[in-house]
Amino acid sequence: MGRRARGRRLQQQQQQQQRPQRAEDGAEGGGKRPEGAWEGGYPEIVKENKLFEHYYRELKIVPEGEWEQFMGALREPLPATLRITGYKSHAKEILHCLKNKYFKELEDLEVDGQKVEVPQPLSWYPEELAWHTNLSRKILRKSPQLEKFHQFLVSETESGNISRQEAVSMIPPLLLNAHPHHKILDMCAAPGSKTTQLIEMLHADMNVPFPEGFVIANDVDNKRCYLLVHQAKRLSSPCIMVVNHDASSIPRLQIDVNGRKEILFYDRILCDVPCSGDGTMRKNIDVWKKWTTLNSLQLHGLQLRIATRGAEQLVEGGRMVYSTCSLNPIEDEAVIASLLEKSEGALELADVSSELPGLKWMPGITHWKVMTKDGQWFAEWEDVPHSRHTQIRPTMFPPKDPEKLQAMHLERCLRILPHHQNTGGFFVAVLVKKSSMPWNKRPPKLQVESAEPREPVRASPAHPTGGAAADPTEPGSKAVGGMEDTDTMERPENVDDSGSKRDGVCGPPPSKKMKLFGFKEDPFVFIPEDDPLFPPIQKFYALDPSFPKMNLLTRTTEGKKRQLYMVSKELRNVLVNNSERMKVINTGIKVWCRNNSGEEFDCAFRLAQEGIYTLYPFINSRIITVSMEDVKILLTQENPFFRKLSSETYSQAKDLAKGSIVLKYEPDPTKPDTLQCPIVLCGWRGKASIRTFVPKNERLHYLRMMGLEVLAEKKKEGTSLAQESTGSSGPPEDEVSAEPGADPAASVDASADATVDTPSDAPLDASTGSSGPAPTETSLPR
C-alpha cells in the first residue's frame, strides 16, 4: 500500500470517529450555521464595491446631490414588470381582466408583513400595455394569497399574451419606431424579449396575415438561439427567422428583385450588444463582487465591431438603435463617438427626446477618462504607456477636437439611472444613416449569372443543416473593411433556376467549417407548384385563389411530409437566395399536420392552432360560427356531443363531412359585457361530437377572457380545470360510447395536438422543426 493510500485510509477512519460527536453537537444546537449565511449555507453577498463607487463618482454620471439615492436604488431589488402583447386583438381584453379582476384582488393585501402595492402602468409605455409592481418573483411563487395571480402570469406568458420583461429593456424597440413594412435585423437577440416587441410592431394591423416586413433575429450562441425560438414562437408569426452568427461578421444577404439579385439592406437594426451589465446590479447581485473596469475594456472592441457591421447593413434613411445595460462610457458614448467619427458624416445621432413622453433620462456625457482595473487613470491616449496598448485603445477616449465633439451631439444619447423611475440602469443611442459608409461608397457589383459558374452544391439529406455560419475566411465575413462586402455578392448563388424540385431546398452549407458547432438543422424545403400533396388540401378547405402556396415548406427532403409550415413571401425570398450564407435555426409557423387516417376524410392534413390566425383569411369552407356558450363547452369538455351545443352550431355541423374544421366566435357589439374580441379555434368534426385542438395555456386564456375562474391542476382524474363563478360546467357525459377511443377522465389541459387515442403523441410544438425525432402521426376521433 502506498503512502497516499495509507493517508486516505487514516483520514477516513478519523472522520468516522468524529461523526457521532457531530451528531450530538447538532442535537444540542451546535450545528448552527454562522450568522449572515443563507439557509443554503452560502454567505450573503454584500452590496458594496469601492472601486465601482470611486469610478462613477469620478466620472460624475449622477447629478449633484443624488449619489446616495443612486446607490440606495441599486441596493434595492428590482420591481417586477410585465408587458401585454400589443398586436393581438385581445390585448384590451387582457388589460380589462388585469385591472378589474387581478389587480383589485391585490388591494389591501399583505404578504410577510409587507403591503402589496397595486401594479402601476409605466407612464412612458403606450396604451397602458406595460405595468410594474414591488412584488418580487420569490414572493409571487411562494405566497398562497398570490397563487391565482401567479398562475395567470405563467399561463398567459406561455400563451404569448404577456411578457415578463425588465422596464428599461422595452425602450430600444420603441425608439426603433418599426412599421409593418420594415425589414428588421436584431443582431444580438437572445433571449428574445425585445424581438417579440419587434414582431408585435410588424403585426400592428391584425387584418393583414402577411406583413411586408420581417424580423431576422440573430445570436452567436447556438443554445441561446433555441431559447430565442421558444420566445418568438409564442407570437405565431410567419415573418420571423432565427439565425446563428457572430454579429460582428454577420453575412450580408441578397434578395431577388424583379429577377435581379440585390443586396438586402435593413430599414431598422437593433444593436443590443453584449456588455458588462453593471446596470443590472439590482437583479444580478453577482455583479457587486465581480465588477471591474477590465470587463468594459475587453468588450469595447467587440461592441464597436458589432455596431459598425450593423451600420454597414442599414439602408440610407434607416434607423439603428445601439443599447447596453451598462453605465460605463467606454461601452456607451465611446463606441458611439468612434462609430460617428469613422462614418465621416454617414451616420448621425437622432434627437429622440420627445418620442417617449414620461420617461426620465439623463443626456449622454461628452467627457470621460479611462481607468484600469487597479485604479490608474488616463485622460488621453497619449498618456497610455506602450505596455497598456493592447488593453486600452484610442477609440476609448472622447474626440480631442471640440468642434468635432460638439457636432456629434453625444448629449442626444439617453442614460437611464435606477433611482429616477425605480428601474435598472441603461444606455440607448439612436443613429440615422444619411449615406453609405465611406468604405462602401462604390456601388457593389451584382451578377445574376457568372461566365464560368461553379458547380452547384446539392442539398444532401445526409447533412441537413439549416444554413451557413459566418466563415472568417470569406470576404463577406470580415468585421470591418473596405469593399469586402461587395465581393461577397459576386459568388453565383447555388440555386438551380431550371424549375426543378431542388429549387426550394434551402439545404446545407458548402463549408465543413460551418458544421463544427451547434445542432444539425433539418433543411427548409418549399413545396413545388406541381406537388400532388396540395390540391386535396385546397379543395377540402376551399382555399382562396390568392393563397400563397409557394410559401409552404416542410423540414424533410424525403419520405412523408408530416408538418407543413408557412413563411411570408419576403422571408421565402431571403431563404431561397441565401442558403449558403446563413445558418438558419428556425422560421415559419405550423399550419397543417398530417394525421394517420386522414385519407378517410378526403384530406390527409388537419389544421394547426399555431397558424390558424394566419390561415383563416384564406379558408372558405368548413367554418362553423359558434356562440360564447359553445366556446365554453368546447374548451372545458373533451368531446361534447352535438346536443350540448346550440341549435345554430348543430345546424352548421350536421351537414359537414368528418374532418378538420374552423370554429369562429364573433363578438356581439350590442352586448358590451361579453367578450369583445374574435376567437378562431381548430377543431375536429367527429361522428356525433366536436372537439378542439388548442394548447392548454391558450384554452385557459380564452376561458379567463370569458369570465371563467381557472383553478389549479388537480391530481384526481376527471376534475374540471375551469369553473364558472355562477356554477361549474359538468363533466362530459357518455363520451366513451360516442367516441370509442376517448378517455372519460381526460382533462381540459390536454395539449394542443394531444389525441384521444394517444395523448402523449403530439407535444405543444414550442418550435417548428427543431432537432430531434419527428412527432408521430395524430389519431383523431372517428
N, C-alpha and C positions, 0 to 999 in steps of 0.2 A: 504493500500500500504506500502510495506516495505521500509526500509531506502535505500537499494541498488537500488530498482526500482525507487524511487524518484530521487536518484542521477543520474541514467542513463537518465531519462527524462529531468532533468535540463541541463545535458551535451548536449543532442540533441538540445534543444532549443537554447543554446548558439552557437552551430555550425551553425544552420540555420540563426541566426542573422549575423554571420560573413561571410556567403557565398557571399552576394552581394558585400561586401567590397573587398573580394579576387578577384572577377571577375574584379572589377575596377582596382585593383592593376595589374592584369595580362594584362589588356588593355594598361596600361601605361608602361608596361615592368617590373613591379615589381615582376613578377612571374618567373624570370630567375633562372636557376639552378646555384649553386655555381661553380666557376671556378675549373677546374681539374676534372669535372664529365663528364661521357659519356652521350650520348643522352638518354640512358635508365634510367639515374638517379643514376647509380651505381658509386661509387668512383673508380678511376683508380688504379690498383694495382701497387704499387711502387716496382720496380725490385731490391730490396735490402734485404739482410738478414745478419746481422752482425755475427750471430753465424755460419752460413754457411761459410763465408769468414774466420773467425777465425779458424774453424775446419780444412778446407782443406789447409790453409796456413801452419798450424802446421804440417800436415801430409806430406807436400811437394809432392803432387801428380802432380804438374805442374812444368815443368823445370824452372830453374832460369831465371828471366828476362821476363817471358811470362805471368805473373799473370794478368796484365791489358788486354792483348789480350784475355786471357781466359774468364775473366769477361765480357769484351765487347762483345764477341761472344755469351755468354749466354743471354745477354740482347737483342740481335737481333732476329727477327722472323726466324723460321726455313724455309729453302728453300723447295719448293715443289719438290717431286721426284716421278718418275713413272718407272715401270718395265714392259717390254714387255714379255708376256708369252713365254718362250723359247722352249717348246716342240712342239707347234703347227707348222704345216708345213708352215703356212703363217706368221710366225714371221718376216721373211725377208721382206715380202710384207708390213707389218705394219711399219717396220723400214724405208723402202723406202718411204712410204707415209708420215711419220712424217718428215723425213729430207728434202724431196723435195717439200713438199706442206705446211704443217702447220708451221714448223719452219721457212721457208722462209718468210711466211706472218708476222712473228713476228719481222723481221729485221727492224730497224729504227722506231719501234713503241713506242709511248709514252703514258702512262696511268697515269692520275693525275699528270702530270709534271715529272714523273719518267720514265727513259728509260728502256724499257723491254729488259732484257738480253736474247739472244737466248739460249735455253736449251743446256747444255753440257753433254756429256756422263761421267758417273762415271769411272774414269781411271782404277779402280781395278775390275770392273764387266766385266765378259767375253762377248765378241762379241757385245759390244756396246748395250746391251739389257737393260741398266738402265741409266736414264737421270735425271738431276736436273736443276732447274731454280729458279730465285729470285721472281717468281710470287707467291703471297700468294693465298690461297683458296678464300679469300674475293674478291680480285681483279679479279680472274678468273670468279667468279659468277656474279659480278656486272658490269663489263666493257663490253659495246656493241662491242668494237673492237675485243674482245676475245671470242665472243659468239660461233663462229664456232669451235674454238679450245676447248672450254669448253664442247660443245655438243659432240665433238669427244671423249674427255676423259671419259665423263659419259657413253656414249653408248658403247664404247669399254671395259670399266671396267665391265659393266653389262654382256657383252658377254664373259668375262673371258680372253680377249686378252691383257688387260693391267691391272696392279695392281698399285694402289696408295699406296705406301709403303715408310716409312722412310728409308733413305740410310743405317744407321747402322743396321737396322732390317734385312737387306738382308745378313749380314755377317755370322751368325750362320749356315744357311742351306748350304752355300758354303763351309764352313770349315768341315761340316759333311761328305762331299765327298760321297754322296749316289749314288748307281748304281741301274739299273732296277731290279736286283735280290735280293736286300736288304729288310729285314723285319725291318720297321722303327716304332719307338714309339715317338710321340710328346706328352710330359707329361702335359704341360700347354699350350694348343694350341690356345685357343680363343684370338683374333678374327679371326685368321686364315691366315694371310699374309705369315707367314713362312711355314705353312702347304701346301699352294698352291705351294710354291717353291719346296718342297719335292715331291709333286705329279708330277711336271714337270720333275724332275730328274728320276722318275720311267719310264716316257714315253719318254725317250730320243730318242728311236727308234720308230717312229710313225707307222712303218710297223708291229709292234707286238701289237695286240689288248689287250692281257692279259700278262703283265709283271709278272715274278715270284714273285716279291716283292710286298709289300703293305705298307700302312701308317695307323696306328691306332692313331687317334687324340683324345686326352682326355682333358677334362676340368672339374673342380669341380663345376662350376656354371651352373646349368641346363639351364637357359635362354641364357647364352652366348654360350652354345652348339648349339643352333639354328642359331645364327649368324655364327658360325663355319660351320654349314651345308650349309648355303647360300653361303659362300665363296668357299667351296670345290666343290659345285655343278656346279659352273661356268666352271669347268675344265672337267666335264663329264667323270670321271674316275671310272672304276669298281673295283679299288684297294684301296679305302679309306673307313674307318669305323670310325664313331664318337661315342665315349663313354663318360659316365658321372661318374667320380670317383674322390675321393680325391687322388691327385697324390702321396702323401706321403704314402698311403696304397693301391695303385692300385694293384688289384689282379694279381697273377701270373697265366698265362693261360697254357693250354695244347693243343697239336695238335696230330692228328693221323699220325704216320709214319709207313707205311707198316704193319698196323694192331696193332701197339703198341702205347700206349699213352706216349708222351714225353713232357717235359716242353718246352714251347716256350721261347727261348732267342732271343733278338733282335740284329741285326747287327749294327744298328745305333739308337741312342737315343738323342733326342733334349730336353734339360732341361732348358727351358727359364722361370725361376722361378718368382713368384710374388716378387716385390721389392719396395723400397721407391720411385724410379723414379726420383731421382734428376738429372739424365742425360737428362730428358725430359723438363727441365725448359723453353726451347725455344718455345715449343708448349703448355705445361700445365703450364700456368703462376701462377696458384694457389699454385704451389709448393714453390714459393718465400716466401709467408707469412706463409705457413704451415710447412716448413721444420724444422725438429728437429732430433737429433741423436736417439731419442726414437724409431722412426719408424724402423730404422735398427736393433736396439737391439731386438725389438719384432719379426722381420721377420727372424732373423738369424737361429733360431732353426728349423723353417718350411723349410727354404731353404736347410738346411743340411739334413733334413729327406727326402725331395724330391730327392736330389742328391744321397743319399745313396740308396734309393729304385730303382732309375734308374740304379746305378752301379750293384745292385744285379741281375737285369734282362738283363744285357748286356752280349752278348756271348763273350767268350775268343777270343781276337783278334779284337773285335768290338770297335767302337769309340763313345764316348759320348761328346756332346758339352754342357757346362754349360754357361749360359749367363744371364746378368742383364742389365737394363738401369739405373744402379746406379754407382756412382764413389766411393762409400764407401767401404773400405777394409773389414769392418765387414760383408758385404754381398757378397764380392768378394773373395779376397785371403784367408780370414779367413775360409770360407766354404771349399775352395779347399784344404787348408793345413790340416784342420781337417779330411776331407774325405781321403786324401792321408795317413795320419797318421793311421787312423783306418783300412785302407785297407792292411796295413803291406806288401806293395810291390805288391799287386794285381793290383793296378792302377798306371799309371804314366802320367805325362803331356807330350803331344806330342809337338815337335818343328814345328810350322806351319808358321814360319817367312817368308818362301819363297812361300807360297801357294796362296797368293793374292798380286801379284806384283802391286805396285802403291798405296796400302793402307798405310797411315801413322798411326803409333801406338806407344804407349809407353810400355815398358816392365812392368810386374807386380811388385809390391813393396814387399819387404821382411821384412820390419819393420813398425809397426804402433802401435798406442795407442788407448785406448777406452775412449770415453768421454760421460758423462751423459748429459741429456737434460739441466741441469743447469750449464754446463761448467766444471764439475770436471773431471780431467784426471786420468787414471790408466794405468801404463806401464806394469804391471804384474798381474796375477791372485791373487797372494799372497797379493797384495796391496788392494784388494777389500774387504770392510768390510762385515761382515756376513749379515747385513741388505740389502745389494745390491745383494746377491747371486741369488735371483730369477730373477733379471733383467739382470745381467751380468754373463756370463758363461765362463768356462775355454777355450772352443773351439773358443772364440772370439779373443784370443791372439795368436801371432805368436809362433811357437815352440821355446823353450829355447835353445835346443842343436844346436850349429852352424853347425855341420856336417849333422844332420838330416834336418835342414833347407836348407842347400846347395843342398842336394840330391833330395829335392823336385823340384828344378828348377822353383820356382814361377815366375822367370823372363820370362818364356815361355808364361805366360798369356798375353793377349792383352788388353791394355787400349786405348780406342778411346777418344781423347779430342776434344771438339767442335771447337776450333779455328784452328786446324791443317788442316781440309778439309771442314770447314763450315757444320758440321753435329751436331747431338746430342751427348751426352756422352754415352759411352757403355763399357761393360766389357765382354770378351769372354775367356774361357779356354777349351782346347781340351784334353780329357782324353782317354787313350787307356787301355783296360783291358788285363793284362798279364796272370792272373789265377783267380780262384774262390775267392770270398771274404772269409776272414778267418772263418766266422761263417757258410759258406756254403761248406766247404771242403768235408764233407761226401756226396757221391752221393745220390740224393733223391730217395726214394722208389717210384716205379711206379707199379701200378697193373691195369690190364685191367679189371679183374673181382674180386669181393670180395666174400669170402666164404659165408658170410651172407649179401647179398646186401640189401640196404634199399629199401623201397617201392618207386618206381619211382614217381616223381612229374609230374603229367599230365598237359599238356598245356591246359588251360581253356580259352575260348574266353571271359569269364566274366571278366578276369583280363589281358588284352593284354598289358603287359609291355614288353619292348624290352630286358630286361636282368636284371642283378643284380648290385646294387651299392655295394661298399665295406662295409661289415658289421664288425664293430670294434670288435665284439665278436668272429669272426672267426680267426683261427691261421694265415691264409694267409694274413690277413689284417693288421697285426702289422707293425708299421713303420720300426723298426729296430730290429733285433734279430737273434737268433741262427738258429735252424733248423725248425722254424715255416713254412717256405716256402715249405719244403719237406712234412710236414704233410698235407698241403693243397691238395697235389696230391693223397692222399690215399683215398679220398672220391670217390666212384664209380660215374661215370657220368650218369646222369639220362636220357640217350638217349637209346631208345629201339633198339636193334640190330636185331630184327626179320624181318626187311624189311617192316614193316607196314608203312602206310602213316603218322603215327605220327612221323616217323623218322626225317623228315625235318622240324619239327616245333620247332623253337627256341623261346620258349614261356616265360611265366612269371617266375620270381624268386620265390623260396620257402618261403623266409622270409618276414613276413609282414613289418618288419622294413624298408625294401628296397623300400616300396611303399609310404613312407610318404612324399616324396618331388618330385617336378617336375611333368611334364605331363605324363599321361599313354601312352605308345607307343604301337602301334599295333605289333603283333608278326611277325616274319620273317618265312614264310612257303615256303620251297623249293618244286618245282613241282615234284611229284613222276614220276618214269620212265614210268609207265603204265597209266599216266593221258591221257584221251581221248582228252584233250584240245590241245595237242602239234602236233599230226600227220597232221591235216589240215594246221597248220602254216608251218610245214616242207615241205609239198607238194606244197603249194601256192608259197612260196619263194624259192623252190628248195634248201633248206639249205644243206650245205656240210656235209657229214657224220662225219666230225671232230668237228661239232658244239657241244659245251659242254652244253647240255640241262640240265644236273644235276645242273648247276649253276643258273638256272632260279628260281626266287622266287616271291611270292606275299606277300601282307600285310593283308591277311584275311584268317581265317580258315573255313569260311562257306559262302554260297552264291556265286554269280557270281564273277569271278576274273576279275577285270576291268583293272588293270595295271599289266604288267609283268616287273620285274626288273632283273638285271644281276650283279653278282659279279664274281671275279676271283676264281679259284678253291682253292687257298690258303686261301682266306677270307672265303670261304664256310667251309673249314676245321676248321677255328677258331670259326665261328658262331655255327656250329653243336656241337662242343666239349666243349663249354663254356657258354651255355645259362644260367646256374645258377650263373656263376661268374661275368658276365658283365651286366651292364646296357647300352644297345646299343641304341643310339638315331637315327642313320641313317646309311645306307650303300646301295650300289648298284645304278645303273643308269637305268632309264626307257628305255626299248627297244621296247615294244609294248603297245598299248592302245586299249581297246575294243570299237567298235562303234555299235550303237544300230541296225543298219541294215546290219551288216557285213555278216550275213549268206547268204544274197542275192549275195554276191561277193565271195563265196567259202571260205572265211576266215573271222572270226569274229574280227580279230585284225589288226590294221594298224600300220605302223612303226612310231616310235617317233624320232624326230630330236635329242633329247638329247643323245640317244645311237647309232645313225646311224654310226658313225665312228668306234665304237666297233663291230657293227653287220655286216657292209658292207663286210668284207673279207669272210664271210660265205654265202652270198647271191649269188645265181647263176641264178636267174630268175627275171623278172620284172625290169630290169635295162635299162634305156634309157640314151644314151650318148648325151649330149646337147652342143651346141656352146656357146660362151660367150654372143652373142646377144640374144640367147634363155634365158640364165640365167637372163639377164637384164629385159626381158619382163616378165618372170615368177615371178620375185621379185618385179616388180613395178605395175603389173596388177593382179586383183583378180582372175579371171578365164579366161585366154586368150584362144580363140578358136585355134584349130589345125592350121588353115590357117595363124595365126600370127607367128607361129613358122617355123623354117627352114624345108625344104623338108626332110632332113635326120631324123630330130626328128619325123616328121609326119609318115614317113615310119616305124619307130620303134614302135610308139604308136598305129597305126591303128589296128594292129592285137592283141593287148593286151586286155584281158578282163577288165571290170571296176574294180577298186580297188586301193589299195595302191601300189605305185611304188617308185623306187630309181632314182633320176636324178643325173647323174655324169658328171662333167666337167673335161676334161683332158687338161692341158696346152700344148701349141704348142711351143717346144723349138726353132723352126725356126722363131718365132715372139717374140723376147725378150721384145718388148714394151707392150705386152698383159700380163694378169695375169698369173704368173708362179707357182701357187700352185693349186693342185687339190681341187675340191669342191664336196661334197656329200650332196644332199638335199632329204628330204622326200617329196613326192608329192602324188596326187590322180588323177587317170585317170578317168575322167567322160565320159559322153556320147559323147560330142563334144569338150571337153576342158580339160585342165590340170591346177591344182592349187598346190601350195606348202604349206607345213605346217612347217613354220620356224618362230621362235620368232622374234619380231620386231628388237631388237638390233642386232641379227645375220644377218637379212636381210640388215640392214643399213651397217653392217661391210662389207659384200660381195660387196654391191654397191660401197662403198668407194674404195675398193681394185680394182674395175674395172673402176675407174676414174669418177664416178658419184658424183655430188655435192649433199650432203644431206641437205635439208632445214629444218627450224624449223617447228614444227607441226602447221597446220592451223586449225582454228576453223570452217571454211567454209567446208561444205560437198563436197566431190568429189575432193578436192585439192590434187594434187600429192605430195608425200613426196620427191621424187627424181627427179632431173632434170639434164640432161647431159649438159656438158659445151657447146656442139655443138647444142643443141636443146633439148626440153623436150619430154619425152615419152608421147604419147597421152593417154587419159583415155581409159579403156576397152570399146569396142563397143558392143551394143546389148547383154550384158551379161544376162539381165533379161530374154530374150527369150531363151537363151541357157540353163541357169540354173534357174529354176523357184524359187528356194529358195534364190537366191543371191540378195544382196543389191547393187544397182548400185553405191551408194555413199560410199561403204566400201573402206577405205583407206588401203595403204600398211602396215600400222602399226598395223594391226590386230595381235593378239598374236599367239603364235605357235600352240596352239591347239584350237584356236577360230574357230567356224564353220560358214558356210554360213547361216544356219537357225538360230542358236542361238550363236552369237559371244561371249557372256559372259559365256558360259557354261564351257569353258576349260581354266584355267589360264596358266601362263608361266611355271608352275612346278618348282618353285625355289627349292623345296626339295621334295624328294620322301617319301611318306608315313608319312608325318608329321601329328600331331594331327589335328582333325577337320573332317568334313564330306567329304566323297569321292566325287570327281567331277562327274558330270552327264555324261551319255554316249554321245558320239560325233556323231552328224549328219553330213553326208557328201554329196557332190554334187552327184546327180544321173547321 
